[in-house]
Amino acid sequence: MKNWIYFLIALMLYMVIHEGVHLIAALTYGECHSILVQWYGPQVIFNTPVAEREGVMWGFISGTPNIITLALGYTLFLLRVKIKELKKDLAHFLEYVIIIFMLADALNLSLAPFVFGGDINGIVAGFGINRYLIQFFFLVILLVNRELIAQKLLPEFGIKTNHFLFRKWIDLNLNK
């Protein structure tokens, strides 16, 4: 049960940071209409409808949260040796934070746009980058991050699993 609690708190932390950065960016550009709290977490509602969004500001409003959470995930990943030395419960919680921060936005910008638009629409509208190019780039990030988690993070924290999502798919020789 403790694992689920750590996971859920880490997921809530991710949502608060991700949506918080959307909020700060939207306030900066005068685009914040409201904050809607759904059963799954907060969501910033913007003034401009999706179909009318254009200009580089939308690239920043939509894309900055993804970069921030990925950067936090990488930072914590790089600090994993020190994190492992922390109190067991805190280290275990931070392990979930690392996993979620390294995977959530890479998933959000690679595969999720096939199901719902999300942040990619603002990035495309703001920076004029091809949607499929963005999706491919973040799919590569998603797969690399998954391998880093499977081959470095989980073994270093003593977690053994046979689940296909968290065992190595490619031998990156990271342990040599």
N, C-alpha and C positions, 0 to 999 in steps of 0.2 A: 504494500500500500504506500509505503514511503516513496518508492520510485515514482508512482503516479503523481504524488503531491509535488515532488521536485520537478517533474516534467511539466505539470500544469502551471506551476509558478514561473518556470523558465519561459514557457510559451506566453504567459501573460506579460512577462517582462519584455519579451520580444515585441509583442503587439503594442505595448505602451511606448517603447522607444521608436518603433517604426512609424506608428501613427503620430507620435509626438513630433517627429522630424517633419512629417507631412504638415502638421499644424503650424510649426514654426515657419516653414517655407511658405505656406498659404497666407499666414499673417503678414509675412514680409512683403508679399506681392498683393495684399488686399483681397485675397481670394477665399478666405475662410467664411463659410456660411454658417456652419454649425458642426457639432460633434454628435454623431449618432452612436449610441451604445447598443450593440446587438448582443445576442446570447453568446457569440463567439469572441466578442471584444469590441473596442472602439473603432469608429470609422470617421474620418474627416470628410465633411460634405463641402464641396466647393461652390462658389457663386456661378461660375460659367459652366453651362451644360457641356458634356463630353463632345458632342458634335461641333461645338463652336470654339473649342480650345485650339489655339495656335500661338506661336511665339516661343522663344527659348525659355521663358519662365516656366512653362509646363514641363519642360525637360528637367528643370531643377526641382520643381514641386514634386514631380512623380519619381524622379530617379535618385535624389539625394538619400531618402530613407534606405533604399536598397544598398547603396554604397556604404552608408554609415553602419548598418547592421552587419554587413559582410566584413567590414574593416574591424569591428569589435570582435567578431568571431575569429578572424585571423589573429588578432592581437592576443586573445585568450588562448588560442591554439599554440601560439609561440611561447606563451607563459605556462603551458601545461605541466612542465616539470615542477615549477614553483607551486602551482595550484594543487598538485598531487600531495604536496607536503602540508597543506592546510588541514584543518580539522576535517575528519572524514565526511561529515554531513555537508559541509560547505563545498568541499572538493567534488562530491558527488553531484550536488546541485549545479555547480559550474560546468561540470562535464555535459549536462543536459543543455546548459546555455550555449556552450561551444557548438554542440551538434545542431541545435535549432538555428543559431545565428549563421552557421556556415551553409546550411541547406535550405532554409525557408525562402530567402529571396532569390537564390539561384533557381529554385523550383518555381517561384512566383513569376520569374521572367523567362523561363525556358518552356515548361510544359503547361503551366496554368493558363496561359493565354488561349490555348485550344478549348478550354472550358469556359473561361470568363476573361474579359479584357484586362482589367486591373491596371497596374502601374505602367505597363508597356504602352498603352494608348497615349498617355501623356509624354512619355519619352519619345515616341515616334512623332507626335505632333510638335514637340518642342525642339528636338534636334534634327528631325528629318532623316533619321536613320531607318533603313529598311527593317521592318518588324521581324522578318525571318533571320536576318543577320544578328539581331539582338538575341533572338531565341536560341540560335546556334551557339553564340558566344557564351551565354549563360548555361546552356546545356553542358558545354565543355567544363565550365566552372563547377557545375553541379556534380559531374562525374569525377572530376579531380578531387573536389572536397570530400565526396563520399569515400574515395580511396584513401585519402589522408586520415579520415576518421576510422575506417576499417583497419588500416595498416599501422597507424601510429597511435591515435588517441585511445581507442578501446584496449589494445594490448598493454599500453603503458598504465592504464588504470585497472588492469587485471580482469577485464571483462571478456569472457569467451562466449561466442555465439555462432550458431550454424545458420542463422537467418540469412537468406540470400542477399538481403539489402545491406547487411553489415559484415560480410566476409569478403576478402579481397577477390576482385575479378581479374586484376592485372597485377603481375609481379613488378612492383616499382623498385625493388631492392632498397627499400627505405631503412631497413634494419642493419645495413652494412656500413 
